[in-house]
């Protein structure tokens, strides 16, 4: 080894100067350091900003879906229109279609205007158009349920047309409706009169949370309720299948599996399945469950099966992690007092790993709840169910939608009134997800054991 | 629902077996548990499970196999010349199934008696109208041969169900009897039960393989069907995607692959720098408090369902970009035709992937031994120099693995591109044009009314298989790289 300090060609430092003032090189390096740190902070800031923008967009655009504009009218249920024979025979009453009810609403407007002393140039037909198309059906349902009320005057709260609702929420303005055939400026003036008189009011709309989807023409009547039930049934299927199968598979792989090629294949398989795109599971569901086994299309059962296959790897991976975290001393102690291997696992390891398994399952369920792509392929989109299922078997087998699929369906429709519903639906979906994840976190905090 | 009752009966029988087995064991030991080989509960479980499990397994297999078997039989019964023009055997079979189900419903509701339903003649009765009355809507009038087939279908199903019930019941009773007879104080009940449970565990674990096999086979069969209708050379190497439901479509994957890769590239362009710098900051600079707040917050982005990102792309980012680049926009240029574009989908997908990249890289950077950092800092390097010259090179294979995993996520992502990317298949470098991807086309070819005999529908399976192979390849590569890297420090 040569001793460099002794060598004659040693030069004094190029930047010989005071130690107290940083050399240009140091300044440069410090600047680079600060820049680098700045990039890091900027990256975090970008990520958090995106989160903030996303949450703000969802809330600001979705909150409108929870209020709805209603109009209160006193409708005289004319016997001459609804029950010409006058014998209150339900079959005769049912023969009157919703068209037969439309004049009653027109009359109701006339009486209301007279009562309030309002004047308008609008024709009676155009006045009635500010009410939702579902109003006549609502009347008809009421009359069929209460035939005794025919001939009397009943106060109804009708949904208004979605354009009127949009006007009340600021989405529709006099300028924006220039090319819109479904509403005119005169009608908006009329709406203003009624708002001033307190006939039209914007109130909280429970039907959005509990109601069913409605057709393209009636965005004001669409709700999330039925698709929520569809999601619920799917989650039941996922829970009933994925939890036991996932736990059983993890126990085998973690506690019993010998080290051989078969175990290796299973393990590689599971980690790969976790990364398979969800749409591939949809194709599998379509090909196997619907084409091959002829299970009903659009049924939550099929959706649940597909999501089960998709969630299984997640549950297996988290269950194995929590089984692994139980220290071997527990197993050894059980074996030492004479328990069999199976007893040591089922009586001691599994209960100790239960909180972790539960947490993993909840997170897996939350993932499955928000999944959309596979559901599109097995037909869980479209205007499907108008009534909530009434039994377990119809809940599992009759066509239904699911929350994310319903949101997708609304986002696809042409009427911008549905967009508000889609954002509103996302709020519901996120509330579910946040609740589930919070429960998972709390469970983990509460029961997590450090060995 | 007879199957449900059968299952309930099986469960009841099994519970009975549990009680009987336990009693018999106790009796044989003279009421002294110490004389037994196993705990009393195992004798009960042995009898109960032997009665239940084989019967249940046979029931399950039967339920899946019977419809297929009957279907084949009936399908052979319908002569080819009776299948109408512009229809297929599958369509006729679905008619048969619907008529059979309708007749079953009619009997159930009492609209028809069992014998009346069995003796219906299409020549004499208007079956469609009769079924319509009970709410079974049929698309066309029922032809005699369809009705015959439906009658045969019902007959075979009924026979099958009876035989199934008998077989399952015999199996359950037999299992009960055999295991009950074997129950004795010296019988090693625990070992038998544990072996049975182990078999169940193995069955559950092999379901993962079964799923993969199911995925591959289901797509492989349909893909082969597709290639018998459409040339594979054209599919893989053609340059036009123009499906036409009247036939004669051009179906090539290349334009779709281009769109997919382009969008994924833009997504990675957003996600990798942001995610990587976030990971570096969190693992090298941030205090514990910052880390414990920022990390979970960033990971929320990963937990948001993709439909939310899709809606964000469609209704917020798309119009925003259109407001800048489209006609009459802020910049006064006309580069964008609508709200959907490669950029729209790519940026939103990039946001989704930020936490994916950041938490994977965070783990990998943390796995770099502290001694290496200490060595570098001790030589006088600044923190950023340490990161750039020591930590990142050491973590590079792992980070490449993380980026590959993110890329595989981007390629397989569906909802964002369905809602944000558009539907036009073309080769273009302009990120403001709308393009389409493999996943988008799978969704559009398989939703709505699909006819599984046309190449336009079957192409979705070929696309799915390609997607599966592509993402699988990326994952295997990524895992290989990550694993190899880990070995260096462990």
HADDOCK unambig.tbl for C-alpha pairs under 7 A between the chains (distance, minus, plus):
assign (segid A and resid 33 and name CA) (segid B and resid 382 and name CA) 6.88 0.50 0.50
assign (segid A and resid 33 and name CA) (segid B and resid 383 and name CA) 6.96 0.50 0.50
assign (segid A and resid 33 and name CA) (segid B and resid 384 and name CA) 5.37 0.50 0.50
assign (segid A and resid 36 and name CA) (segid B and resid 384 and name CA) 6.27 0.50 0.50
assign (segid A and resid 37 and name CA) (segid B and resid 281 and name CA) 6.91 0.50 0.50
assign (segid A and resid 39 and name CA) (segid B and resid 277 and name CA) 6.54 0.50 0.50
assign (segid A and resid 40 and name CA) (segid B and resid 277 and name CA) 4.71 0.50 0.50
assign (segid A and resid 40 and name CA) (segid B and resid 278 and name CA) 5.29 0.50 0.50
assign (segid A and resid 40 and name CA) (segid B and resid 280 and name CA) 6.70 0.50 0.50
assign (segid A and resid 40 and name CA) (segid B and resid 281 and name CA) 4.81 0.50 0.50
assign (segid A and resid 41 and name CA) (segid B and resid 281 and name CA) 6.77 0.50 0.50
assign (segid A and resid 43 and name CA) (segid B and resid 274 and name CA) 4.75 0.50 0.50
assign (segid A and resid 43 and name CA) (segid B and resid 275 and name CA) 7.00 0.50 0.50
assign (segid A and resid 43 and name CA) (segid B and resid 277 and name CA) 5.79 0.50 0.50
assign (segid A and resid 43 and name CA) (segid B and resid 278 and name CA) 5.14 0.50 0.50
assign (segid A and resid 44 and name CA) (segid B and resid 278 and name CA) 5.10 0.50 0.50
assign (segid A and resid 47 and name CA) (segid B and resid 298 and name CA) 6.33 0.50 0.50
assign (segid A and resid 48 and name CA) (segid B and resid 298 and name CA) 6.35 0.50 0.50
assign (segid A and resid 51 and name CA) (segid B and resid 301 and name CA) 6.47 0.50 0.50
assign (segid A and resid 245 and name CA) (segid B and resid 204 and name CA) 5.33 0.50 0.50
assign (segid A and resid 248 and name CA) (segid B and resid 201 and name CA) 5.02 0.50 0.50
assign (segid A and resid 248 and name CA) (segid B and resid 204 and name CA) 5.95 0.50 0.50
assign (segid A and resid 249 and name CA) (segid B and resid 201 and name CA) 5.68 0.50 0.50
assign (segid A and resid 249 and name CA) (segid B and resid 202 and name CA) 6.77 0.50 0.50
assign (segid A and resid 249 and name CA) (segid B and resid 204 and name CA) 4.91 0.50 0.50
assign (segid A and resid 249 and name CA) (segid B and resid 205 and name CA) 3.98 0.50 0.50
assign (segid A and resid 252 and name CA) (segid B and resid 201 and name CA) 5.54 0.50 0.50
assign (segid A and resid 252 and name CA) (segid B and resid 202 and name CA) 6.29 0.50 0.50
assign (segid A and resid 252 and name CA) (segid B and resid 205 and name CA) 6.84 0.50 0.50
assign (segid A and resid 266 and name CA) (segid B and resid 206 and name CA) 6.80 0.50 0.50
assign (segid A and resid 266 and name CA) (segid B and resid 208 and name CA) 6.71 0.50 0.50
assign (segid A and resid 266 and name CA) (segid B and resid 209 and name CA) 6.21 0.50 0.50
assign (segid A and resid 269 and name CA) (segid B and resid 208 and name CA) 6.60 0.50 0.50
assign (segid A and resid 269 and name CA) (segid B and resid 209 and name CA) 6.39 0.50 0.50
assign (segid A and resid 270 and name CA) (segid B and resid 208 and name CA) 6.05 0.50 0.50
assign (segid A and resid 272 and name CA) (segid B and resid 472 and name CA) 6.89 0.50 0.50
assign (segid A and resid 276 and name CA) (segid B and resid 468 and name CA) 6.81 0.50 0.50
assign (segid A and resid 276 and name CA) (segid B and resid 471 and name CA) 6.85 0.50 0.50
assign (segid A and resid 276 and name CA) (segid B and resid 472 and name CA) 6.97 0.50 0.50
assign (segid A and resid 277 and name CA) (segid B and resid 412 and name CA) 4.83 0.50 0.50
assign (segid A and resid 277 and name CA) (segid B and resid 413 and name CA) 6.72 0.50 0.50
assign (segid A and resid 279 and name CA) (segid B and resid 414 and name CA) 6.94 0.50 0.50
assign (segid A and resid 280 and name CA) (segid B and resid 464 and name CA) 6.24 0.50 0.50
assign (segid A and resid 280 and name CA) (segid B and resid 468 and name CA) 6.99 0.50 0.50
assign (segid A and resid 284 and name CA) (segid B and resid 214 and name CA) 7.00 0.50 0.50
assign (segid A and resid 284 and name CA) (segid B and resid 215 and name CA) 5.37 0.50 0.50
assign (segid A and resid 284 and name CA) (segid B and resid 218 and name CA) 6.40 0.50 0.50
assign (segid A and resid 287 and name CA) (segid B and resid 218 and name CA) 5.98 0.50 0.50
assign (segid A and resid 288 and name CA) (segid B and resid 218 and name CA) 6.75 0.50 0.50
assign (segid A and resid 342 and name CA) (segid B and resid 194 and name CA) 6.61 0.50 0.50
assign (segid A and resid 370 and name CA) (segid B and resid 305 and name CA) 4.94 0.50 0.50
assign (segid A and resid 371 and name CA) (segid B and resid 305 and name CA) 6.52 0.50 0.50
assign (segid A and resid 372 and name CA) (segid B and resid 307 and name CA) 6.65 0.50 0.50
assign (segid A and resid 373 and name CA) (segid B and resid 414 and name CA) 6.25 0.50 0.50
assign (segid A and resid 373 and name CA) (segid B and resid 415 and name CA) 6.27 0.50 0.50
assign (segid A and resid 376 and name CA) (segid B and resid 443 and name CA) 7.00 0.50 0.50
assign (segid A and resid 376 and name CA) (segid B and resid 447 and name CA) 6.76 0.50 0.50
assign (segid A and resid 377 and name CA) (segid B and resid 443 and name CA) 6.45 0.50 0.50
assign (segid A and resid 377 and name CA) (segid B and resid 446 and name CA) 6.08 0.50 0.50
assign (segid A and resid 377 and name CA) (segid B and resid 447 and name CA) 5.76 0.50 0.50
assign (segid A and resid 379 and name CA) (segid B and resid 447 and name CA) 6.75 0.50 0.50
assign (segid A and resid 404 and name CA) (segid B and resid 307 and name CA) 6.49 0.50 0.50
assign (segid A and resid 408 and name CA) (segid B and resid 307 and name CA) 7.00 0.50 0.50
assign (segid A and resid 426 and name CA) (segid B and resid 308 and name CA) 6.79 0.50 0.50
